[in-house]
Amino acid sequence: MNHSTRSLRWLTPTIRRERNEWEAFCARVNDAEPLPRNAAVLSALQDQFRELDRQNRELKIPALQQELKQLQARVNVILQRCHLYLDATAVRTLSASQLPHLTRILDFVQTELVYLRQQLLLSQTTVHYLKQLVLAAEDIWTQSYCNPNYLLNLIRKIKHDDAHLDDPGQLLFLSLRDMEAVAREQIAHPDILIYLRGLEVARCSYYVSRQIPAWRDSCDLLMMAGMLHDLGWLMLNPQLAKKAGGQENQRNDERGEHPILGAALLGGLRGFPGDSYLSEVVAQHHERLDGTGYPRRLHTYHLGEHSRRMGVICRYLELKNDRRELTADGIRTCDGEELAFGAALQLYRETLQGEWDAKVSEQLFLALDKQLPEELHEADRHNDPFSLKRFQSYRPDAAHTALASPHFSLDPESRLKDSVTDHQTEI
């Protein structure tokens, strides 16, 4: 990860460049005479340091936001280093050749503090949207014909609030687990994670639609399908769950039925542009062009344009929020700032294998970062070891399961003794 653009710094500001600046800064300790304490350029740098230190001390991050707490701790470490050179009681001197490095380090701190504030604001708006989404989804359960006005009002509100956002880091979660913990503290709903995933898909769909003109006609449909695409999980029997760790309240979908159940549940939702495609998009959001998706193993010509777009967005966010598919051995973890690029690289490689629509994937990459397609091509061409292996058992594909033993024996003696019908169960 030598290129700065590979980290997609909108997810979390990378610290690698800051570390390089510190190394260059320390290498110039004895380059020249120290600056006088009253130098104008040094005074400006001290003022910037004091302002950043004040902002960091005033920033209160809840304990539930563990990832953000780690980022703030990283900021504290950097500021403590700068304290030795820029505080009023500084114990070390600076030379003129060190000032550019220290200026860039403080700029990195500023960028990270801005990101922390953005994530805190995102958690507040997310909880607000979730409350409305849960209430709107209750009508779908209780009425055979549901008026989508509540959902349409929520879509309009999201569009109004997100219209000014200029990078994906302001609407995508750094940690889905932490966001779930924050939401559960304020919303007493056992299935809040389902709505949380749907909300992130809907906001990501709108962001891509703003960047890619070809997506704008289907924006409302993609946002509606995104918010409700996992609603079929609510129809699964929680008693069937066999999850490790004893979490009996978690639902299990070994046969991949939740897309079909969700599509059936949304069949009566009418009254918005593209409503006739809603059930189809929800039913196909896990299908792949090569026929390895689920639940129906549909192939290329069976998947419409809307379903292809929804499938790519869902897959990208699934990879971003689940680190085990972004590691080569399933043990080590990824730095937060590498997750966005790792997810994009995995999606890029799956697209090359024919699993996803190449045009749709490229449109998503361009919306996330203009330089991302080129970076992904270079990383894949050099066989970047960051993401080489996917867990084959993660998705329920028939191609990845063990072949069943034949119902007859290939041994000649057995063929003489028994017939094929002898191995069939009697009715």
N, C-alpha and C positions, 0 to 999 in steps of 0.2 A: 504494500500500500504506500507507494512513494508519491503518487500523484494526489494533490489535494482534492481534485474533483472526484476522485474515486470514493471518498468518504461521504459524498453528498452532505455537505456541512449543514444543510437545513434541518437534518434530523437532530444532531447534536454537534455543536462546534468541536472540531477535532483538536486534540492536545498535541498531536505530533509536531505541528509547525511551531507551537510554543516551546516544546522541548528543544527543537533545533535552534531556536533563537537564544535559549539560555546557554546552550553549548557555545554558540558563537560569541555570546556576551562574555562568558567566562574566559574565552580564549584571548580576549582583548583587554585583560586586566592591566597589563603593563605596557600598553601601546603608546600612551602619551601622558602628558602632565594632567593631573586631575583638574576638573573644572572648579572655579571658585563658587562658593555657596550662594552668592548673589547673582549668578548668571541668569539672564532672562529665560533662556531655553530650559534651564533646569527648574526655574520657578514654575513655568507652565506645566512641566511634567509632574511636579509635586502637587499642583492644584488638581490635575487629572487623577492622580493616585488617591488623593484625599476624597474626591467625589466618588470614585469607584468603591473605596472602602466604606464610605457612608451608605451607599446604595446596598452593598452586600450585607451590612449589619442590620439594615432596616428590612431586608427581605426575609419574611417568615414563611418557611415551607413546612407544611404538615408532616407529621411523622409517617403517615401512610404513603407519602410520595417518596419511596425509598430511592428510586433512580435520581430524582431531582436532588435529594439530600446528598447523594454521592457527587453530583455535579457541583453543588455548592461547596462541598468539602474540597474539591479540586480548586475552586476559585480561592478558597481561604489559603491553601498552600501557596498559590502563586502570589497572592497579596502579601503573605508573610515574607516571602523572598524579597519582594519589592520594598517592604518595610525597612530593610537594612540599608537601602540606598536613598529612599525618597521621603522618609518620615522626617519630622522636625528634629528628632534626636537620632538621625542616621549615624551609624558607626562606620560606614564604608563610603568611599569617594567614587566618583564617576569620571570617566574620560570622555572626550568628545566622540570618539569612535564607538563607544558603548551606547550612546543615546538613541540611535536609530533602532537598535535591537530592543531596548527597553520600551520604546514607543510602540513598536509592533506587539510586544507582550501585553501592554495595557489595552491595546485595541482588541486582542483576543479575549481579554477579561470582559471588556465592554460587550462584545458579541455574545459571550456566554451568559452574562447577566440579563441581556435582552431576551435570550432564549428562555431562561428560567421564568421570567415574568410572563412570557407568552404561554408557556405551559401551565402556569397557574391560572391564567385567564381562560385557557382552553378547558381546564377542569371545571371551572365555574359555569361556563356556557354549556358544557356537555351535560352536567347534572340538570340544568334548566331544560335542555332539549329532551333528555331522557324522561323527565316527568310528563311532558306532553306526549311523547311517543307511547309510553305505557298506557296512558289514558285513551289515546286514539286507537290503540290495538285492542282494547277491551270491547269496542263495538264490533270488531270483526268476529269475535268469539260468540257474541250474543245475538247477532242479527244475520238473517240469510241474505239480505241485501243491505250493504253498508254504504252509507254516503261518505265519500272520502274527504269531506270538507276539513275535518280536523288535521288529517295528514297533509292536505294541500296547504293549509295555513302554516303548518310547521315547515314545509318545503319553502314557502315564500319567505318565512322568517330566516331560515338558514341562508337562502340566497342573499337576502338583504345584509345579513351580518358578515357573510364570507366574501362579499363582493370586493372588499378592500384588501383582502389577504393576498400577499404577493409571493409566498413560498409555501410549500407543503408542510414545513415544520410547524406552521401555526394551526394546522387542523388535524394532523396525524398524531397519534399517541406515541410518546416515547416508550411507555410501558403500559400495555393493556391490563396487566395484572394490577398495577398501582392504580390505574383509573377505575378499575372495578372496585377496589377497596374503598376509594373515595366515594364512589356512587352508592355502594351498599351502606355506607355510614349515614346517608341522607335519604335513601329510597329503600323501603322495606319490600323488596320483591325478590323471590328466589331465582328468577331467570333473568336478572338484569344484564348478565353478560351477553345474552342473545341480542338484546336491544342495543347494547353498547357496540357490538360488532357491526350491526346494521347501520348505526349512525355514522361510524367511521367510513363504511363503504359508500353511503349516500353523500357525505361531504367530499370524499375523494372523487366521486363521479362528477360532482358539480365543478370541482376544481379543474379536472381534465376537460370538461365541456367548455370552460372559460378559455382554455388555451388552444383547443382543437376545434375549429369551426364545424367540422363534419359531425361532431358529437352534440351540437346544440339542439338539433331538432328532437333528439331523444333524451334530453336532459331530465325532464320531469319523470319520464318512465324509468330511467336508470336510478334516479333518487328514490322513487317509490319502491322499486324492486329491491334496491339496496337496503332500505330501512326494514323491509319485511322478508328478506331472502331466507333467513334462518328461522322463520316463525314455525316451521314444521317440527322443530325440536320440542316445542311445547306440547305436541300431540303424542310424543313417545312416552311409554309407560316408565316412570322412574324406578319401578321395582325390578326392571330388567337390567339395571346397571350393574356391571361387574368390574368396577374400576379399581385400580390399585390404590391403596391408601385408605380403603374403607369409606369412601365418600358415596354413601348410598343414595344421596339425593341427586347425584349426577346421572344424566341420561346417557344411554349408549345407543349408537346407531351403526351396528356392525354391518347391516345390509344396505346402508346408504339410502334409507327411506325418507329422510326428512325433506329433501327437495320436492318429492311427489306429494307428501302430506301438506307442505306449505302451499303448493300450487292449488291443491284441492280446497284449502281453507280460503284462499284469496279469489276463488272463482267468481264470487258475487260482487267484487269490488269494481265498480264502474263509475265513470263520470269525470275522466281526466284524459288528456292526450296520450294515446298509446295504450289505453286500458285493456284492449283486446290481446295485447302481447304480454301482459303482466304475469299470468300464470305460466306461460311458456318460458319466460326469462327466469322465473323463480325455479321452475322444474329443471332447468338446464344449467344452472350456475356452477355445477361441478362437472359438466361434460367437457370432453376434450376432442380435438379434431381427429386424433388417431384412434378414437374408439376406446381408450383406456379409462375414460371418466366414469362417473356413476350418476344416477342409478340405472340408466337404460343403455349405456355403452353406445350412445349415438355417434355417428361418424360425420365427416365434413359437411356433406350436403344437407344433413338434417338440422344443422345449427344455424339459426338466423344471426343477423348482424348484431342485434341487441344482446342476444345470449352470449355471443363471442366477447363483446365488450365487458359484460358483467362478469364473465368467467375469468378474464384476465385481471380485472381489478380485485376480485375476491381472492384469486391466487396470490397476487402480489402482497396484499395485506395479511393473508394467512402466513406467508413466508416471513414477513417482517415481524409478526407477533409471536412466531414460534421458532425459537432459536435452534432447536434440535435438527432442523433440516438444513441449517446453514453451517453446520460443523462437519468435519470430515470423519470424526470418530464417535460423535454423540456424547463426548465427555466435556471437552473444553467449551468455553463460552466465547461469545463475540463481544468486543467493545461496542458500546451503544452507538457510536458514530459510524460503525461499519455495517450496521444492520440494514440500512437502506440500500447500500450498494450490494451487499451480499444477497438480499432478496431479489434485486433487479438482475444480478448476474445469474442466479438460479433460474429465474423466469426466462431470461434470454437463452440459456442453454436448453431449457425445455421447449422453447419456441423453435430453435434450430432442429430439434428432434421431431418436429411436426405436431406437438401437443397443443399449441396455441396459434391463433391467427397472427402471422408475422406483421401485418399492417397495423392491427390493433395494438400489439405489444410495442411496436415502435412509436405509435402515437402516445401511449402512456409514458414511455421513457422520455420523449421530447417534452411532455408536459411537466414531468418531474425536474428535468434538467436538460438544457439544450445540448450540452456536451456528453450526456450520458450514453447515447447509442455508440458514439465513437469509443468511449472509455470501455464499454462492455465488449466491443469487438476486439480491442487490444488485449483486455484481460483474458478473454477466451482464447485468442490466438496464441498467447504466451503460456497457456495452460496454467493460469493462476491457481495455486493450490488452496486459495481461500474457501472455495466452495466446489468441491469435486464430486461429492457423494450425496445422494438423497436416500433417506430411509425408504426402502422399497415396500415395507409393510405399513407405511403411514396412510396411504390411501387404499381403499378396498378394490384393487384391480385384479381381475381374474388372471392376468398374465404374471402376477407376482405371487400367486398362491401355489402350493404344492399340488401336483397332479394326483388325482384320485386313483387308487389301485383298480385294475380292471375287474369286471364282475365274472370273468372266467379265467381259467388257468391255461397258460401256454404249454404246459407239460403234456406230452402225447398220451400218457397213461390216464391222466385226469380227464382228458377230452373223451376217452373211450368210456369212462365210468359215468361221468356226469354230463348233462346237457346244460345249455345256457339257462333254460327255464328252471333248473334245479336250484339256482342261486337266487332266484327271485322270491320275494316274500309272499307267502300265501295270504290270500284275502279271505 
